[in-house]
Amino acid sequence: MKLSFTFTLFVSGVAFAGAQNFLDNNEGSIVDDEALEFKREASKMAGAASLFIRGAILPAQIKRAKHLKAALLPMFESLPKNQHGKLMPQIARYALHRLFEQQHAWSVDGLQSTPSDLQKKENPVGELIANVLFADHASQGISMNSLVLIAMILEDRIHTETVAQLTTSYVVQNRSTGTEMPAAEMDALIDRYMTIYISGMREYDLNSTEYGEQKKFMETSTSDWDETTDWIHNAQHNAMRARKPCGHGITDCSFDFQGTTSIVEELMQNYGKFNHGECKRLKATLLEVEDRKTGRVSLADFYKKGMSGTWQFNEKADYLRDLGSLDESLPGQPRVIVANYVNSWVNCLTSSSLYSVCCSNECESLLGHLEHHIKSPTSKPERILDLVQSFKSDDLALVNVSQLLNSRLHQIAEKHQGKVPLHGRLFAQWLHHAFPQSCPFPHEAGATNPLTPDQWMKEKGHAEIKASEEEIRHAVESMGVANDGQITGMPLVYEEDMVDGESSVPWSDVEDVYVTHSQDKPVKHVLSWQKNAMVLAIQVLLVAGLVYGVSKYTKTNRSSKDCCFEKHVI
């Protein structure tokens, strides 16, 4: 299968205009070895060979490639590889998903693999992933440099969309993309662009009346809108000053379309970091009524917070359950798992047709820390304990590992020849028990069905995801919640060996881990705890004979024997 559309990475005049050739054969320049490696790797990829015109590699390209390589290398080193020392496509996709989450808090469409993603008939990034990952790499796997090039191709697709949207904004405001815009006039343009971006409308051709209505809606419905607009203006002016010495008021500068595009892209890339503060406030609000130190709040308290606070915590229990945000392990006492809820689709902004801006997984920094130091798919439990207990982060409080947690980590290692798989379900569950407020609880495969609100309503036949007044009243009354928010009904049951409420958090001994196999070694199961309920989708694709690669499986002639998630019930 070859690419069905042309990639413009590296040759886009807007993206890299004005840059000097890094490799110039006519002048006999000395070539950076790493640059040549990227060029050789690109020559093997469908659609990528044409990205280098007359053997030219631009310095901006190499700078970006090296930056991405530095970010991806710890993951690449720690993920399981095939017999060629490369990543199989489904594992590579997992790495790319984490890369964009780490860099920009973006959840790129096509890098997740929920059933709804598989069912999308029109998904440009999903098609891109299928072609690039599978057409050229299904047999041998994906090298470090190929992973970097694929990340850059994805970035270019997002860049292309931004250019198109910004062009529309210029046209609506009767501006020409061929002329420079005074800095004083950019405020209105960028304010308009970012308002639409943050609102998730994605309709940049709004007339003045429509835009005015949308802006008014954002002002009245977003509690921190003044703080958001202040951030936009400050970030914009800082970006402008970084590009030109504009003086104190930035009134003496003007920017061409390329310059405006780069400023807008910088705002988009950094917005996820600003939004992280909002996510932390949302999380802190819920933890005000936390059930001891479990990272959970009762469903009743969840709804009560929504009735009296800034955020409308009012999702239906059925939707919370499908999201994987509802813990029903204690009979009659449903609790919302705070980390799972914060990281769910409920709190994502559909700012692009190619990605959503979501709350960052606070546990990601710790996993990256472990990968950076361990540089292997597995590690001895003692090494992991030392690294976890010495880890410092603004998001994760330093933990003292209890005797029970210590024992469980060693039990995981005993099931895997004395070492703990860093990317297995049981270790993710262990991290949740160690950091219940920050690390999401990993459900068993098939236990959840995480869909966006629109997808869920369509699939379930609901008109909205919001719980009715009757549903909320029933949840509150059934838990016997008093006016002070304390549970007066059936008390929680604690085990004698409980440490800080730890045993009231469920523990399941079902494991799912990334494994690689030689071509003649069959695999018992193809399941994923992170991506959930793929079996039916896999069967459908196999019967149809498709090679649509947005899930954790590849071409039918080979990949199911090379790599998968393997399930163990311990």
C-alpha positions as CSV (number, residue, x, y, z in Angstrom):
1,M,0.0,0.0,0.0
2,K,1.4,3.4,-0.9
3,L,0.5,6.9,0.2
4,S,-2.7,8.2,-1.2
5,F,-1.8,11.8,-0.7
6,T,1.4,13.8,-1.1
7,F,3.3,14.9,2.0
8,T,4.8,18.4,1.9
9,L,7.1,18.1,4.8
10,F,10.5,19.7,4.3
11,V,9.5,21.5,1.1
12,S,6.7,23.7,2.3
13,G,7.5,27.3,1.5
14,V,5.6,28.5,4.6
15,A,7.3,26.0,7.0
16,F,10.9,26.4,5.9
17,A,11.1,29.4,3.6
18,G,14.4,31.2,3.6
19,A,16.4,28.5,5.2
20,Q,19.8,27.6,3.7
21,N,20.6,24.1,2.4
22,F,22.3,22.1,5.1
23,L,23.6,19.7,2.4
24,D,24.8,21.4,-0.8
25,N,26.6,19.0,-3.2
26,N,27.7,21.8,-5.5
27,E,29.7,23.5,-2.8
28,G,31.0,20.3,-1.3
29,S,29.8,21.1,2.3
30,I,30.8,18.6,5.0
31,V,27.7,16.6,5.9
32,D,26.6,15.8,9.4
33,D,26.5,12.0,9.8
34,E,23.2,12.1,11.6
35,A,21.7,14.2,8.7
36,L,22.8,11.6,6.2
37,E,21.3,8.9,8.3
38,F,17.9,10.7,8.3
39,K,18.2,11.1,4.5
40,R,19.0,7.4,4.0
41,E,16.1,6.4,6.2
42,A,13.7,8.7,4.3
43,S,14.8,7.1,1.0
44,K,13.3,3.8,2.2
45,M,9.9,5.3,3.2
46,A,7.0,5.7,0.7
47,G,6.4,9.4,0.1
48,A,9.5,10.5,2.1
49,A,12.2,10.1,-0.5
50,S,10.7,13.0,-2.5
51,L,10.9,15.3,0.5
52,F,14.6,15.9,-0.1
53,I,14.9,18.0,-3.3
54,R,18.2,17.5,-5.1
55,G,19.7,16.0,-1.9
56,A,19.1,19.2,0.1
57,I,18.5,19.0,3.8
58,L,17.6,22.2,5.5
59,P,19.1,23.1,8.9
60,A,15.7,23.7,10.4
61,Q,14.8,20.1,9.5
62,I,17.8,18.6,11.2
63,K,17.4,20.8,14.3
64,R,13.8,19.6,14.6
65,A,14.8,16.0,13.9
66,K,17.4,16.0,16.6
67,H,15.0,17.5,19.1
68,L,12.5,14.9,18.4
69,K,15.1,12.1,18.5
70,A,16.2,13.3,22.0
71,A,12.6,13.2,23.2
72,L,11.9,9.8,21.6
73,L,15.1,8.0,22.4
74,P,14.4,7.0,26.1
75,M,11.1,5.5,25.0
76,F,12.7,3.8,22.0
77,E,15.4,2.2,24.2
78,S,12.9,1.0,26.8
79,L,10.2,-0.5,24.5
80,P,10.5,-4.1,23.4
81,K,11.9,-4.6,19.9
82,N,11.9,-7.3,17.3
83,Q,14.8,-9.4,16.1
84,H,16.0,-6.5,14.0
85,G,16.3,-4.2,17.0
86,K,13.3,-2.1,15.8
87,L,9.8,-1.3,17.0
88,M,6.8,-3.0,15.5
89,P,4.2,-0.6,14.2
90,Q,1.7,-0.9,17.1
91,I,4.4,-0.2,19.6
92,A,5.7,2.7,17.5
93,R,2.3,4.2,17.5
94,Y,2.2,4.0,21.3
95,A,5.5,5.9,21.4
96,L,4.2,8.6,19.0
97,H,1.0,9.0,21.1
98,R,3.1,9.6,24.2
99,L,5.5,12.0,22.3
100,F,2.7,14.4,21.3
101,E,1.1,14.1,24.7
102,Q,4.4,15.0,26.4
103,Q,5.3,17.8,24.0
104,H,1.9,19.6,23.6
105,A,-0.8,17.7,25.5
106,W,-2.1,16.6,22.1
107,S,-4.1,13.4,21.6
108,V,-3.4,12.9,17.9
109,D,-6.2,11.2,16.0
110,G,-5.1,7.8,14.7
111,L,-2.6,7.2,17.4
112,Q,-5.3,6.1,19.8
113,S,-7.0,2.8,19.0
114,T,-10.5,2.9,20.5
115,P,-13.2,1.1,18.5
116,S,-14.6,4.4,17.4
117,D,-11.2,5.3,15.8
118,L,-11.3,2.1,13.8
119,Q,-14.8,2.8,12.5
120,K,-14.0,6.2,11.2
121,K,-14.1,6.0,7.4
122,E,-12.5,9.4,6.9
123,N,-9.5,10.0,9.1
124,P,-6.5,11.7,7.4
125,V,-4.1,11.0,10.2
126,G,-5.4,7.4,10.6
127,E,-4.8,6.8,6.9
128,L,-1.4,8.5,7.2
129,I,-0.4,6.1,10.0
130,A,-1.7,3.1,8.1
131,N,0.4,3.9,5.0
132,V,3.6,5.1,6.6
133,L,3.9,2.6,9.4
134,F,2.6,-0.5,7.6
135,A,3.5,-0.1,3.9
136,D,7.2,0.3,4.5
137,H,7.8,-1.1,8.0
138,A,5.5,-4.0,8.7
139,S,8.2,-6.6,7.9
140,Q,11.4,-5.1,9.4
141,G,10.0,-2.7,12.0
142,I,10.7,0.9,12.7
143,S,14.1,2.3,13.4
144,M,14.8,5.3,15.6
145,N,15.2,7.6,12.7
146,S,12.1,6.4,10.9
147,L,10.1,7.1,14.1
148,V,11.5,10.6,14.0
149,L,10.6,11.1,10.4
150,I,7.0,9.8,11.0
151,A,6.6,12.3,13.8
152,M,7.8,15.1,11.5
153,I,5.3,14.0,8.9
154,L,2.5,14.1,11.4
155,E,3.7,17.6,12.5
156,D,3.6,18.7,8.9
157,R,0.0,17.5,8.5
158,I,-1.0,19.7,11.5
159,H,1.1,22.6,10.1
160,T,-0.8,22.3,6.8
161,E,-4.1,22.5,8.5
162,T,-3.0,25.5,10.5
163,V,-1.9,27.3,7.3
164,A,-5.3,26.6,5.7
165,Q,-7.2,27.9,8.8
166,L,-5.1,31.0,9.1
167,T,-5.5,31.7,5.4
168,T,-9.3,31.6,6.0
169,S,-8.9,34.1,8.8
170,Y,-7.0,36.4,6.6
171,V,-9.6,36.2,3.9
172,V,-12.5,36.9,6.3
173,Q,-10.7,40.0,7.6
174,N,-10.0,41.1,4.0
175,R,-6.2,40.7,4.5
176,S,-3.8,39.4,1.9
177,T,-1.4,36.6,2.8
178,G,1.1,38.2,0.4
179,T,1.5,41.4,2.4
180,E,2.9,42.1,5.9
181,M,0.6,42.9,8.8
182,P,1.5,45.6,11.3
183,A,2.0,44.2,14.8
184,A,-0.7,46.4,16.1
185,E,-3.3,44.7,13.9
186,M,-2.2,41.2,14.8
187,D,-3.8,41.3,18.2
188,A,-7.3,41.1,16.7
189,L,-6.4,38.4,14.2
190,I,-4.7,36.2,16.7
191,D,-7.3,36.8,19.4
192,R,-9.9,35.7,16.8
193,Y,-8.0,32.7,15.8
194,M,-7.3,31.4,19.3
195,T,-10.8,32.0,20.5
196,I,-12.1,29.7,17.8
197,Y,-9.3,27.3,18.4
198,I,-10.0,27.1,22.2
199,S,-13.8,26.9,21.7
200,G,-13.3,23.9,19.4
201,M,-15.6,25.3,16.7
202,R,-12.9,24.9,13.9
203,E,-14.9,27.2,11.7
204,Y,-12.5,30.0,10.8
205,D,-14.8,31.5,8.2
206,L,-17.2,32.9,10.7
207,N,-18.5,36.4,9.8
208,S,-18.3,39.2,12.4
209,T,-21.7,38.5,13.9
210,E,-21.1,34.8,14.3
211,Y,-17.7,35.4,15.7
212,G,-19.1,38.0,18.1
213,E,-21.6,35.5,19.4
214,Q,-19.0,32.8,19.9
215,K,-16.7,35.2,21.7
216,K,-19.5,36.2,24.0
217,F,-20.3,32.6,24.7
218,M,-16.7,31.9,25.7
219,E,-16.6,35.0,27.9
220,T,-19.8,34.0,29.8
221,S,-19.3,30.2,29.9
222,T,-15.6,30.0,30.7
223,S,-14.8,31.0,34.3
224,D,-11.1,31.8,33.6
225,W,-11.6,33.4,30.2
226,D,-9.9,36.7,31.3
227,E,-6.9,34.6,32.5
228,T,-6.9,32.8,29.2
229,T,-6.9,35.9,27.0
230,D,-4.2,37.4,29.1
231,W,-2.1,34.3,28.5
232,I,-2.8,34.6,24.7
233,H,-1.7,38.2,24.5
234,N,1.4,37.7,26.6
235,A,2.5,34.6,24.8
236,Q,1.8,36.3,21.4
237,H,3.9,39.4,22.3
238,N,6.7,37.2,23.7
239,A,6.7,35.2,20.4
240,M,6.8,38.4,18.4
241,R,9.7,39.9,20.4
242,A,11.6,36.7,19.9
243,R,11.4,37.0,16.2
244,K,12.0,40.8,15.8
245,P,13.4,43.6,18.0
246,C,10.1,45.4,18.1
247,G,10.7,47.6,21.1
248,H,8.6,47.9,24.2
249,G,5.2,48.2,22.7
250,I,5.8,46.0,19.6
251,T,4.4,48.8,17.5
252,D,7.3,49.2,15.1
253,C,7.2,45.7,13.6
254,S,5.2,44.0,10.9
255,F,5.0,40.3,10.0
256,D,4.5,38.4,6.8
257,F,2.2,35.4,6.6
258,Q,5.0,33.0,7.4
259,G,5.9,34.9,10.5
260,T,2.3,35.1,11.6
261,T,1.9,31.4,11.1
262,S,5.0,30.6,13.2
263,I,3.6,32.8,16.0
264,V,0.2,31.1,15.9
265,E,1.8,27.7,15.9
266,E,3.8,28.6,18.9
267,L,0.7,29.5,20.8
268,M,-1.1,26.3,19.8
269,Q,1.9,24.2,20.8
270,N,2.1,25.9,24.2
271,Y,-1.6,26.1,25.0
272,G,-1.6,22.6,26.4
273,K,0.9,23.7,29.1
274,F,-1.3,26.6,30.0
275,N,-4.3,24.3,30.0
276,H,-2.5,22.0,32.4
277,G,-3.0,24.6,35.1
278,E,-6.8,24.5,34.5
279,C,-6.6,20.7,34.7
280,K,-4.8,20.9,38.0
281,R,-7.5,23.2,39.4
282,L,-10.2,20.8,38.3
283,K,-8.4,17.9,39.9
284,A,-7.8,19.9,43.1
285,T,-11.5,20.7,43.3
286,L,-12.5,17.0,43.2
287,L,-9.8,16.0,45.7
288,E,-11.4,18.4,48.2
289,V,-13.9,15.6,48.8
290,E,-11.5,12.7,48.2
291,D,-12.3,9.4,49.9
292,R,-9.3,9.3,52.2
293,K,-6.1,8.8,50.0
294,T,-7.6,6.7,47.3
295,G,-7.7,9.2,44.5
296,R,-11.5,8.7,44.4
297,V,-14.6,10.6,45.3
298,S,-18.0,9.2,45.8
299,L,-20.4,9.7,42.8
300,A,-22.7,11.6,45.2
301,D,-19.9,14.0,46.2
302,F,-18.9,14.3,42.5
303,Y,-22.4,15.5,41.6
304,K,-22.6,17.8,44.6
305,K,-19.4,19.5,43.6
306,G,-20.9,20.1,40.2
307,M,-24.0,21.7,41.7
308,S,-22.0,24.3,43.7
309,G,-18.7,24.9,42.0
310,T,-17.0,26.2,38.9
311,W,-17.1,22.9,36.9
312,Q,-20.3,21.0,36.0
313,F,-19.5,17.5,37.2
314,N,-22.7,16.0,35.8
315,E,-21.8,13.1,33.4
316,K,-24.1,10.1,33.4
317,A,-22.9,7.1,35.4
318,D,-23.1,5.0,32.3
319,Y,-20.8,7.4,30.4
320,L,-18.3,7.5,33.4
321,R,-18.3,3.8,33.4
322,D,-17.5,3.5,29.7
323,L,-14.8,6.1,30.1
324,G,-13.1,4.0,32.8
325,S,-13.7,6.7,35.3
326,L,-16.1,4.9,37.6
327,D,-14.9,2.5,40.3
328,E,-17.7,0.1,41.3
329,S,-15.5,-2.4,43.2
330,L,-17.3,-1.6,46.5
331,P,-20.9,-2.8,46.2
332,G,-23.4,0.1,46.3
333,Q,-20.6,2.7,46.6
334,P,-19.7,4.0,43.1
335,R,-16.7,6.3,43.1
336,V,-15.2,8.5,40.4
337,I,-11.5,7.8,39.8
338,V,-10.1,11.3,39.7
339,A,-7.0,10.7,37.5
340,N,-9.1,8.7,35.0
341,Y,-11.8,11.4,34.9
342,V,-9.3,14.3,34.5
343,N,-7.5,12.5,31.6
344,S,-10.8,11.5,29.9
345,W,-12.4,12.8,26.7
346,V,-14.7,14.9,28.9
347,N,-11.9,17.4,29.5
348,C,-10.5,17.4,25.9
349,L,-10.8,20.3,23.5
350,T,-11.4,19.3,19.9
351,S,-9.3,22.2,18.6
352,S,-8.3,20.5,15.4
353,S,-9.6,17.9,13.0
354,L,-6.3,16.0,13.6
355,Y,-5.9,16.2,17.3
356,S,-7.5,17.2,20.6
357,V,-6.0,19.2,23.5
358,C,-6.4,17.1,26.6
359,C,-5.2,17.1,30.2
360,S,-1.8,15.7,30.5
361,N,-1.2,12.4,32.3
362,E,0.7,13.4,35.4
363,C,2.2,10.0,35.6
364,E,3.9,10.4,32.3
365,S,6.8,12.3,33.8
366,L,7.6,9.5,36.2
367,L,7.4,6.8,33.4
368,G,9.7,8.9,31.3
369,H,12.1,9.2,34.3
370,L,12.2,5.4,34.6
371,E,12.7,4.9,30.9
372,H,15.5,7.5,30.9
373,H,17.5,5.7,33.6
374,I,16.6,2.1,32.9
375,K,16.9,2.0,29.1
376,S,15.3,-1.4,28.9
377,P,11.8,-2.9,28.6
378,T,12.1,-4.5,32.0
379,S,13.9,-3.9,35.3
380,K,14.6,-5.4,38.7
381,P,12.1,-4.2,41.3
382,E,14.8,-2.8,43.5
383,R,16.0,-0.5,40.8
384,I,12.4,0.7,40.1
385,L,11.8,1.3,43.8
386,D,15.0,3.4,44.1
387,L,14.0,5.5,41.1
388,V,10.4,6.0,42.2
389,Q,11.3,7.0,45.7
390,S,13.9,9.5,44.5
391,F,11.7,11.1,41.8
392,K,10.7,14.7,42.3
393,S,7.9,16.4,40.4
394,D,5.5,19.3,40.8
395,D,2.6,16.9,40.0
396,L,3.6,13.8,42.0
397,A,4.2,13.9,45.7
398,L,7.1,11.9,47.0
399,V,5.9,8.5,48.0
400,N,7.0,6.1,50.7
401,V,6.3,2.7,49.3
402,S,4.4,0.6,51.8
403,Q,5.3,-3.0,52.6
404,L,2.2,-4.1,50.7
405,L,3.3,-2.2,47.6
406,N,6.8,-3.5,47.9
407,S,5.5,-7.0,48.0
408,R,3.3,-6.5,45.0
409,L,6.1,-5.1,42.9
410,H,8.2,-8.2,43.6
411,Q,5.2,-10.4,42.8
412,I,5.0,-8.8,39.4
413,A,8.7,-9.5,38.9
414,E,8.3,-13.1,39.9
415,K,5.8,-13.6,37.0
416,H,8.3,-12.2,34.5
417,Q,11.5,-14.0,35.2
418,G,12.5,-11.7,38.0
419,K,12.0,-8.4,36.2
420,V,9.0,-5.9,36.0
421,P,7.8,-4.9,32.5
422,L,7.7,-1.1,32.5
423,H,4.8,-1.0,30.0
424,G,2.6,-3.8,31.4
425,R,-0.8,-3.4,33.0
426,L,0.3,-4.6,36.4
427,F,3.1,-2.1,36.7
428,A,0.7,0.7,35.6
429,Q,-1.7,-0.6,38.3
430,W,1.2,-0.5,40.8
431,L,1.9,3.1,39.9
432,H,-1.8,4.0,40.4
433,H,-1.6,2.5,43.9
434,A,1.6,4.4,44.7
435,F,0.2,7.7,43.2
436,P,-3.6,7.3,43.2
437,Q,-4.2,11.0,42.7
438,S,-2.1,11.3,39.6
439,C,-1.6,7.9,37.8
440,P,-4.7,6.6,36.0
441,F,-6.1,3.2,37.0
442,P,-5.5,0.7,34.1
443,H,-8.6,-1.3,33.5
444,E,-8.5,-4.8,32.0
445,A,-8.9,-5.1,28.3
446,G,-12.5,-4.8,27.2
447,A,-13.8,-3.4,30.5
448,T,-14.2,0.1,29.1
449,N,-15.3,1.8,25.9
450,P,-13.7,5.3,26.0
451,L,-15.5,7.5,23.4
452,T,-15.8,11.2,22.9
453,P,-19.2,12.6,24.1
454,D,-20.5,12.9,20.5
455,Q,-19.4,9.3,19.7
456,W,-20.9,7.9,22.9
457,M,-24.2,9.7,22.4
458,K,-24.4,8.4,18.8
459,E,-23.5,4.8,19.8
460,K,-25.7,4.7,22.9
461,G,-28.7,6.6,21.5
462,H,-28.6,9.3,24.2
463,A,-29.4,13.0,23.5
464,E,-26.6,14.1,26.0
465,I,-24.0,12.8,28.4
466,K,-25.4,15.0,31.2
467,A,-27.2,13.1,34.0
468,S,-30.7,14.1,34.6
469,E,-31.8,15.8,37.9
470,E,-33.5,12.5,38.8
471,E,-30.3,10.5,38.2
472,I,-28.3,12.9,40.3
473,R,-30.8,13.0,43.1
474,H,-31.0,9.2,43.2
475,A,-27.2,9.0,43.4
476,V,-27.0,11.5,46.2
477,E,-29.9,10.0,48.2
478,S,-28.7,6.4,47.8
479,M,-25.4,7.3,49.4
480,G,-27.0,9.2,52.3
481,V,-25.0,12.3,51.9
482,A,-25.4,14.8,54.6
483,N,-25.1,18.6,54.2
484,D,-21.5,18.6,55.2
485,G,-20.7,16.2,52.3
486,Q,-19.7,13.3,54.6
487,I,-21.1,9.8,53.8
488,T,-23.6,8.8,56.4
489,G,-24.7,5.6,54.8
490,M,-22.9,2.2,54.6
491,P,-19.2,2.7,55.6
492,L,-16.3,1.6,53.6
493,V,-14.8,-1.8,54.6
494,Y,-11.0,-1.7,55.3
495,E,-8.7,-4.7,55.4
496,E,-6.5,-5.1,58.5
497,D,-3.3,-4.7,56.4
498,M,-4.6,-1.4,54.9
499,V,-2.0,1.4,54.6
500,D,-3.5,4.9,54.1
501,G,-6.6,3.5,52.5
502,E,-4.6,1.6,50.0
503,S,-6.7,-1.6,50.2
504,S,-9.9,0.2,49.3
505,V,-8.4,0.6,45.8
506,P,-9.1,-2.5,43.7
507,W,-6.2,-4.7,42.6
508,S,-6.5,-7.2,39.7
509,D,-3.9,-9.8,38.8
510,V,-4.6,-9.7,35.1
511,E,-1.5,-8.7,33.1
512,D,-1.2,-7.3,29.6
513,V,2.3,-6.6,28.3
514,Y,4.0,-5.7,25.1
515,V,5.9,-8.7,23.8
516,T,7.8,-9.6,20.6
517,H,8.0,-13.0,19.1
518,S,10.1,-14.6,16.4
519,Q,8.1,-15.3,13.2
520,D,7.6,-19.0,14.0
521,K,6.4,-18.5,17.5
522,P,2.6,-18.1,17.8
523,V,0.9,-15.7,20.2
524,K,-2.0,-16.8,22.4
525,H,-3.8,-13.5,22.7
526,V,-3.8,-10.1,21.0
527,L,-5.2,-7.7,23.7
528,S,-4.3,-4.3,25.0
529,W,-5.1,-2.9,28.5
530,Q,-4.6,0.6,27.2
531,K,-6.6,0.6,24.1
532,N,-9.5,-1.7,25.1
533,A,-11.8,-4.0,23.3
534,M,-9.9,-4.5,20.0
535,V,-10.8,-8.1,19.4
536,L,-14.0,-7.5,17.6
537,A,-12.4,-4.8,15.5
538,I,-9.5,-7.0,14.6
539,Q,-11.8,-9.8,13.4
540,V,-13.8,-7.4,11.3
541,L,-10.6,-6.1,9.6
542,L,-9.2,-9.5,9.0
543,V,-12.4,-10.7,7.4
544,A,-12.5,-7.6,5.3
545,G,-8.9,-8.1,4.3
546,L,-8.1,-4.5,5.2
547,V,-4.7,-3.3,6.4
548,Y,-6.0,-0.2,8.1
549,G,-3.3,0.5,10.7
550,V,-4.7,2.7,13.3
551,S,-4.8,-0.1,15.9
552,K,-2.3,-2.3,17.6
553,Y,-2.0,-4.8,14.8
554,T,-0.5,-4.8,11.4
555,K,-0.5,-6.6,8.0
556,T,-2.1,-10.0,8.2
557,N,0.9,-11.8,6.6
558,R,3.2,-11.1,9.5
559,S,2.6,-8.6,12.3
560,S,0.4,-10.8,14.5
561,K,3.4,-13.0,14.9
562,D,5.9,-10.2,15.5
563,C,4.3,-8.1,18.2
564,C,1.3,-7.8,20.3
565,F,-0.1,-7.4,23.8
566,E,0.0,-10.7,25.6
567,K,-2.5,-11.3,28.4
568,H,-1.7,-13.3,31.5
569,V,-4.1,-14.1,34.3
570,I,-1.8,-14.4,37.3
